[in-house]
Amino acid sequence: MSLIRSGASHTLRRWREVLVAGGLAALGLWWALTGFGLLQWVGWAVTLGAAALGLAALQRLRFRRGAGGPGVVVVDEGLIAYLGPVTGGTVALSEVTALVLDPRDGGQWVLSQPGQPDLCIPLDAEGAEALFDAFAALPGLRTEHMLARMRRPGPAPETLWQRDTRPTFHPRLH
């Protein structure tokens, strides 16, 4: 038996990172405004850190689509695995060449990797929130653009990120 209704508990769990950042910001502001000396400077530092944490928490919150979709996503040490009821597979994050948001069938991520079939992961698969940090590690991915496209997807699949496959020239001095 719980003292908190299940709906309220779910909402608190969903917003937990934002609430923690807000609590840290309040503590930091209290120290900054009422303290003196070193404590005042620590308060301002805690407030700035909490603001950064709060912004990241809001982005993660916007990325979460809920759970209950088909399959399970596991992200472990640069490997993304999707275990679906019909399909599944794995991709190494370092080998991903394209990230596509496909709005069809309720929305899904399509990850491309050379020599392998594309891996399609539903947006609401169990554990899909772990993909946010994995995608944020892709060089040059615009996180805000990705979140905006998730909120208002277009009618057709859209490539959100693609690896630059041009060879890089590194001149040597002899």
N, C-alpha and C positions, 0 to 999 in steps of 0.2 A: 504494500500500500504506500502510495506516495502522497505527500502533502501538496504537491504541485500538479495541476492538471496536465495531461499529456500534451495538449496543444501548446500550453505555455512553456513546458519543458523543452519541446521541440524548437520553439522560437528562441528561447534562451541559449540552447546549444548552437543554433545557427548563427546567432549574433555574439557568441562568447568572445571571439578575438577582438571585436570592436568594443565590447564592454570592458575587457581587460585594458585595452589601450586608453579608453576613457578614464578608467580608474587611475591608471598610471599618470595620465595628464593632470588629473585633479590633484593627486599627491604632489606631483612636481610643481604645479602652480602654487599650492599651499606652501611648500617649502620656499619657493622663489619669492613669494609676496610677504611671508611672515618671518622667514629666517633672516639671518645675517651672516656675513662672512662666507666661509666655504659652503655652508648649507644652502645659501641663496644661489650660488653658482651651480651646485649639484641639482638644485630644483629646476633651474632653467635647462640644464642638460637633459634631465629626465623628461621634462615637458617636450623638448624637441624630439627626443627619441620616441616618446609616446605618439607624437604627431606622425612620425614616419611609420611606426607600427600600425597606427590607425588607418593611414592611407593604404597600406598593403592589405590590411584586414578587410577594408571595404572592397578592394579589387577581388580578393578571394571570395567574398560574399556574393558579389555580382557574378562570379564564375560558376558558383554552385547552382545546379539545376534541380537538385533534389535527388532522391534515390528511387529505387523500385523498377528501374529500367532493366532490360535484359542484360545479363552477364555481369562480370566482375572485372575491374581494372586493378592491376597491381603495378606500382612503380617502385623499382628497387635498383639502386646503384646504376642509374643510367639505362636501365632496361624497362621498357613499357610492355606489359603483358595484358592481353585481353582474353578472358575466358568466357566465351559466349555460348548460348544454347545451341547454336547452329554453326557458327564460325568462331574463329579466334586466331591468335598468333602473338608473336613478339616482334618488337623492333628495338634496335639499339638507338638511343637518342643521338649518339654521335654520328650515326649513319643515316638519319632521317634527311631526305632531300626536299620534301615539301609537306606543308601542313595545309589541309583544305577543310573548310567548313561546308558541309553538305546539308542544306535545310530539309531535304526530302526525308520521309519516314520518321518524322519527329526530331530530326537533327542528328548529325553524327560527325565525328572527326574522322578524317581520312589521312593516314600517315603513309607516305611513300618512302621506300627504301630500295636502292638498286638491287636487282636480281631477286627480289621478293615480291609477292603479290601485296597490293595495298592492304593496310590494316584499317578496318572501319570500326569505330568505337562509338556507341550511342552516347549522346550528351548526358543522359540520365542513368547511365550504368552505375552500379554500386562501386564506390571508390573513385569515380571520375574526377572528384575534386582534387585528387593528387596530381592530375595532369597540369594544373595551373603552374605549379612550381617547375615541372618538367618543361613546359612550353616557355616559361620565362627564361630558361637557360639557353634557348635557341638564340644565336647571335643576330641581333637586328630585328627581332620580332617586336612589333609595336603592340604592347599589351592593351592600351586603351582602345585601339582600333579593333583588336580581337573581341574585347568585351562589347563594344558597340555593335559589331556584326552579329554577336550572339543574341543581343537584345532585339535587333531588327535585321534578321537575315534576308538576303535577296532571294529571288525566285530560283536561282541556279547555284550550283557549287561555286565557292569563291576561294581562291588561293590566298591564304593569309600570310604565308611565309614560304620562301623558297631559298635553298642554299645556293650561294654563289659558287658555281662550278668552274668559273674561269681560272685557268692556271695563274698563279701569282709569280711575278718575276722578282727575284731577290738578287740584285747585282752583288758580285763579290769583288773585293779589292785584293789584289795580289801583291 
